[in-house]
Amino acid sequence: MRCIQRIDQPIILTGFSALNKLLGREVYSSHMQLGGPKIMATNGVVHQTVSDDLEGVSAILKWLSYVPPYVGGPLPIMKPLDPPERPVTYLPENACDALAAICGIQDGEGRWLGGMFDRESFVETLEGWAKTVITGRAKLGGIPVGVIAVETQTVMQVIPA
């Protein structure tokens, strides 16, 4: 089960005014304070956030391209965009950028430095939840795989409500 949330919409069942009445004072001023992406994504409730419905449908379809069509079914192996034998051309000089190592990056001169997985195949999930861990799905030679990596760069701690 996965949850994708629009960045301008809350996911909440109880209204903020009902909670204010229960608390006996005006604590909340909107549904976004209770179930907006700043709360739901940072608490790990939402796996991915999108800006509009079209991006949400695209995210769902991309996610489905990583899972079998039925339980116990074969993986949906696609023809790879990148040959599996290609070298990983991203080589960190000082600190390693884990996302660049996973999905590649363009250098200062506009050249593509390929990462470990097929180009444009990595989809990060739970981005706002565990800041020191990178999780998601990618394809390696067209084969869908799960990705778990450690973020080695300094991150800022956010304590949500």
Sequence and secondary structure as in RCSB ss.txt:
>XXXX:A:sequence
MRCIQRIDQPIILTGFSALNKLLGREVYSSHMQLGGPKIMATNGVVHQTVSDDLEGVSAILKWLSYVPPYVGGPL
PIMKPLDPPERPVTYLPENACDALAAICGIQDGEGRWLGGMFDRESFVETLEGWAKTVITGRAKLGGIPVGVIAV
ETQTVMQVIPA
>XXXX:A:secstr
   EEETTS   SS HHHHHHHHTS    STHHHHSHHHHTTTTS SEEESSHHHHHHHHHHHHTTS SSTT   
     SS TT       SSS  HHHHHH EE TTS EE  SS TT  EEESTTT TTEEEEEEEETTEEEEEEEE
  S        
